[in-house]
Amino acid sequence: MVKVIVAGAGIMGLSTAYHLKQTIPEIDVVVYAKDFSPNLTSDGAAGLWEPYIPGETPIELVSKWSQSTYDYVLDKIRSDPDSGNYGLMTCLGYNCSTNSDMQLPYWSSIPLDYHLLNEHDVGKRFPSWIKSAASFTSVFIEGTKYLPYLTKKFIELGGQLYQREIYSLNEFNGECDVLVNCTGLGSKKLLKDDELYAVRGHILKVKANSIKEFLIVVEATGPEMCTYVLPNQDYIILGGTKQLNNYDLTPNNEDREFILRTTSSIYPCLKSAEILEEWVGLRPCRKSMRVEKENFVVKSSTGSENILKVVHNYGHGGSGLTVHWGCALETVKLVQEFLTEVEIKE
Ligand SMILES: Cc1cc2nc3c(=O)[nH]c(=O)nc-3n(C[C@H](O)[C@H](O)[C@H](O)COP(=O)(O)OP(=O)(O)OC[C@H]3O[C@@H](n4cnc5c(N)ncnc54)[C@H](O)[C@@H]3O)c2cc1C
């Protein structure tokens, strides 16, 4: 039986594994990961659909993958009465700017009703340091609810998952027909990929039941700092930081004070909001998101060399949830191309 191994059980690994079993049910698909939900970067992310820190990934690709994901999630919300239970919801909100001439982003045609606000409405709605704003309907994909759903669907289709730390791709020599690498920031060590780096994100989860909209200030609001307010179903997420090559996972007072000061200047109710949890995560940023095939040379213990067919799907920066479904579709297509080569040889 044809066997495909997926390394990694975050949003990229699970969506790819699930879509592989959906598309080619007859193959054996096994997921190996060091850690699983709820302890992953994909769990801590707020899950807002909006392309964010995509590096130099060509905008046609970010647009294509973001569009597929937006359409897929919106369709689920419209067609599946249970979709809220696995973390999907629509939400109206704002992108705000500290400059008066906010430009339309390249992805503005993807979400529903993206439009710039007039000066009067901006002045009435926001504090004076916000100079322009746009509004649109986005979708949320909450990792802590969505990853268990993907896992369940994958297992129902016959997929298997095992805990395993991978130290080298050589381990897969002769073990599978194709390896799909979805190890996120783990690829830095695993592949010695110097183009991959962490962008540290510190967030607060607070109780603030009156906030029902999302808001992001699109520019940096301090050195390596950003400002956003993102509602999830059970709390509001306040951010944040975007500190390059900073691997410190401990929340600190300076960041916390900055987050509370900036977000409560927009929503005064946040001044007294109860902090439920604090979390620091590392965005797996890369010069360009890596979704591509590689004929990887593996060495056996006797020194002989073989080719391991690898499809990479990692390095999605601050946009993993935003592009996940589009990237899963692309990755499965690349796996199919490799499997066709295997068939031709046989
Ligand atoms: C503060 C913060 C907020 C964010 N908010 C958003 C948002 O609102 N919207 C959005 O789209 N994105 C957001 N992101 C980005 C998003 O979280 C990431 O892009 C996404 O989670 C990456 O998914 P992944 O599956 O590649 O990685 P991960 O979730 O990190 O999963 C990687 C998997 O690989 C496994 N692995 C790694 N190395 C090995 C190894 N050597 N052996 C075996 N297994 C291994 C891990 O155990 C894990 O299972 C945010 C990120 C942060 C930090």
The ligand as a MOL file (V3000), in Angstrom:
LIG
                    3D

  0  0  0     0  0            999 V3000
M  V30 BEGIN CTAB
M  V30 COUNTS 53 58 0 0 0
M  V30 BEGIN ATOM
M  V30 1 C 0.7520 35.3620 19.0680 0
M  V30 2 C 0.3820 34.7150 17.7580 0
M  V30 3 C -0.8340 35.0330 17.1600 0
M  V30 4 C -1.1590 34.4960 15.9030 0
M  V30 5 N -2.3760 34.8300 15.3600 0
M  V30 6 C -2.6910 34.3540 14.1300 0
M  V30 7 C -3.9390 34.7010 13.5340 0
M  V30 8 O -4.7670 35.3980 14.1390 0
M  V30 9 N -4.1940 34.2400 12.2800 0
M  V30 10 C -3.2980 33.4550 11.5880 0
M  V30 11 O -3.5780 33.0850 10.4420 0
M  V30 12 N -2.1150 33.0740 12.1480 0
M  V30 13 C -1.7950 33.5140 13.3900 0
M  V30 14 N -0.5910 33.1540 13.9570 0
M  V30 15 C 0.3480 32.3160 13.1860 0
M  V30 16 C 0.0150 30.8310 13.2920 0
M  V30 17 O -0.1190 30.4820 14.6490 0
M  V30 18 C 1.1140 29.9750 12.6250 0
M  V30 19 O 1.3830 30.4420 11.3220 0
M  V30 20 C 0.6450 28.5130 12.5270 0
M  V30 21 O 0.1880 28.0710 13.7870 0
M  V30 22 C 1.7630 27.5950 12.0390 0
M  V30 23 O 1.2450 26.3000 11.9980 0
M  V30 24 P 2.1630 25.0210 11.8330 0
M  V30 25 O 1.2720 23.8460 11.7420 0
M  V30 26 O 3.1290 25.2780 10.7280 0
M  V30 27 O 3.0590 25.0090 13.1700 0
M  V30 28 P 2.7770 24.4680 14.6600 0
M  V30 29 O 1.4350 24.7840 15.1300 0
M  V30 30 O 3.9410 24.9800 15.4510 0
M  V30 31 O 2.9010 22.8940 14.5190 0
M  V30 32 C 4.1440 22.2800 14.2320 0
M  V30 33 C 4.0300 20.7870 14.4640 0
M  V30 34 O 5.2750 20.1860 14.0970 0
M  V30 35 C 5.7390 19.3780 15.1900 0
M  V30 36 N 7.2180 19.3170 15.1430 0
M  V30 37 C 8.0970 20.3410 15.0680 0
M  V30 38 N 9.3580 19.8590 15.0410 0
M  V30 39 C 9.2610 18.5070 15.1220 0
M  V30 40 C 10.1950 17.4410 15.1500 0
M  V30 41 N 11.5020 17.6570 15.0870 0
M  V30 42 N 9.7340 16.1680 15.2490 0
M  V30 43 C 8.4060 15.9110 15.2990 0
M  V30 44 N 7.4660 16.9000 15.2770 0
M  V30 45 C 7.8860 18.1680 15.1890 0
M  V30 46 C 5.1940 20.0800 16.4240 0
M  V30 47 O 5.2120 19.1960 17.5500 0
M  V30 48 C 3.7840 20.3910 15.9140 0
M  V30 49 O 2.9660 19.2540 16.0040 0
M  V30 50 C -0.2570 33.6230 15.2390 0
M  V30 51 C 0.9270 33.2590 15.8740 0
M  V30 52 C 1.2600 33.7900 17.1220 0
M  V30 53 C 2.5360 33.3780 17.7790 0
M  V30 END ATOM
M  V30 BEGIN BOND
M  V30 1 1 1 2
M  V30 2 1 2 3
M  V30 3 2 2 52
M  V30 4 2 3 4
M  V30 5 1 4 5
M  V30 6 1 4 50
M  V30 7 2 5 6
M  V30 8 1 6 7
M  V30 9 1 6 13
M  V30 10 2 7 8
M  V30 11 1 7 9
M  V30 12 1 9 10
M  V30 13 2 10 11
M  V30 14 1 10 12
M  V30 15 2 12 13
M  V30 16 1 13 14
M  V30 17 1 14 15
M  V30 18 1 14 50
M  V30 19 1 15 16
M  V30 20 1 16 17
M  V30 21 1 16 18
M  V30 22 1 18 19
M  V30 23 1 18 20
M  V30 24 1 20 21
M  V30 25 1 20 22
M  V30 26 1 22 23
M  V30 27 1 23 24
M  V30 28 2 24 25
M  V30 29 1 24 26
M  V30 30 1 24 27
M  V30 31 1 27 28
M  V30 32 2 28 29
M  V30 33 1 28 30
M  V30 34 1 28 31
M  V30 35 1 31 32
M  V30 36 1 32 33
M  V30 37 1 33 34
M  V30 38 1 33 48
M  V30 39 1 34 35
M  V30 40 1 35 36
M  V30 41 1 35 46
M  V30 42 1 36 37
M  V30 43 1 36 45
M  V30 44 2 37 38
M  V30 45 1 38 39
M  V30 46 1 39 40
M  V30 47 2 39 45
M  V30 48 1 40 41
M  V30 49 2 40 42
M  V30 50 1 42 43
M  V30 51 2 43 44
M  V30 52 1 44 45
M  V30 53 1 46 47
M  V30 54 1 46 48
M  V30 55 1 48 49
M  V30 56 2 50 51
M  V30 57 1 51 52
M  V30 58 1 52 53
M  V30 END BOND
M  V30 END CTAB
M  END
